[in-house]
């Protein structure tokens, strides 16, 4: 009944019902759920509205999905239901160059937006490592960040308004210019549990006059961490401040030949953007600080090609770990910058206790760690070790005054860890907000909140990468 009603309303080409087609939508980058009851590929907001109304009438849950690059099961259909995949809603709908804003559909690839407006000397700032594949809608769902969020902020700082389909299939809009509560900000990062984004007004920024990138090597990872804190404490906010350890730089250099030193315990990738007249002063100040903290080498990227190569290596770091092990698992935790050395020691201790190789590549400027645990998922012992190590890393971040997610979201994977950070009253308050938007919990069920009396027990997702 469900499948035929969807086909009648949207057309056979827009609805996938065969098991092999639907299985593609049963997992994301790490977690696997179950096949949905149907997959809808809408062309516009009317299709989304129609699909939601039919799914509700058939008592089926609804999961919105972008490119499936998520890292915590946020777009995985744990209870089956209807997956609404936005691969066909990928247009730039409006461009307002004077006001530096654009209206886009949720399936637009992140990097494609910057490419589309580059001739106008504009760009879209949020730049997760998956920006070549991840979509604006998915980025909105998780409040994605990226290396440049240190100076530009995360997705929530760049979303000006939203078009939303609610649990009843009704369409409404929000704007940061609206009086009253900022519903736009509330919806960003809600992982599709409050409504389904069908369009977004996003902020664009002017390309900077000058960009410089420096690579700094350290003999000790603690020294590199202390240099990060010292740079920010000096009132200098680079556009990006990234760190990689020896495990990652070796893999990245072998894969990309970007020019990273492989004889260092830690490498900082630092970028500053702004007016050309300011760049020499910034460079001198940063160089002075890192040298005072024991930097063993300093190199400046002199051409655009060199800068591009360095960034390609950094953003391809996770994929480069395939040279080390067949699978990897990444955590996403945040700690205060001053606690970076302690956090990194905790990561090493947790991995060492389970005999796992770990590589660290992360947004050092805002304390957002992404330890990569190397393993072979064909070995049950290694899978168990990865899960235990990941949980230990989560707890160590909390103990250091941090939190369990910086930009990947909570999804299914981390929902039970929410009780480590929030009290029962805190979680109940959040749940009441959700109930205002979706009292029947039909939108992306089993996500964000710990399993409770209202939530049926389900099989945990399995690691797939």
Buried (B, 14 or more C-beta within 10 A) or exposed (E): EBBEBBBEBBEEEBBBBEEEEBBEBBBBBBBBBBBBBBBBBBBEBBBBBBBBBBBBEBEBBBBBBBBBBBBBBBBBBBBBBBBBBBEBBBEBBEBEEEEBBBBBBBBBBBBBBBEBBEEEEBBBBBBBBBBBBBBBBBBBBBBBBBBBBBBBBBBBBBBBBBBBBBBEBEBEBBEBEEEEEEBBBBBBBBBBBBBBBBBBBBBBBEBBEEBBBBBBBBBBBBBBBBBBBBBBEEEBEBBBBBBBBBBBBBBBBEBBEBEBBEEBBBBBBBBBBBEEEEBEEBBEBBBEBBEEBBBBBBBEBEEEEBBEBBBBBBBBBBBBBEEBBEBBBBBBBBBBBBBBBBBBEBBBEBBEEBEBBBBBBBBBBBBBBBBBBBBEBEEEEBBEBBBBBBBBBBBBBBBBEBBBBBBBBBBBBBBBBBEBBBEEEEBEEBBEEBEEBBEEBBBBBBBBBBEEEEBEEBEBBEBEB
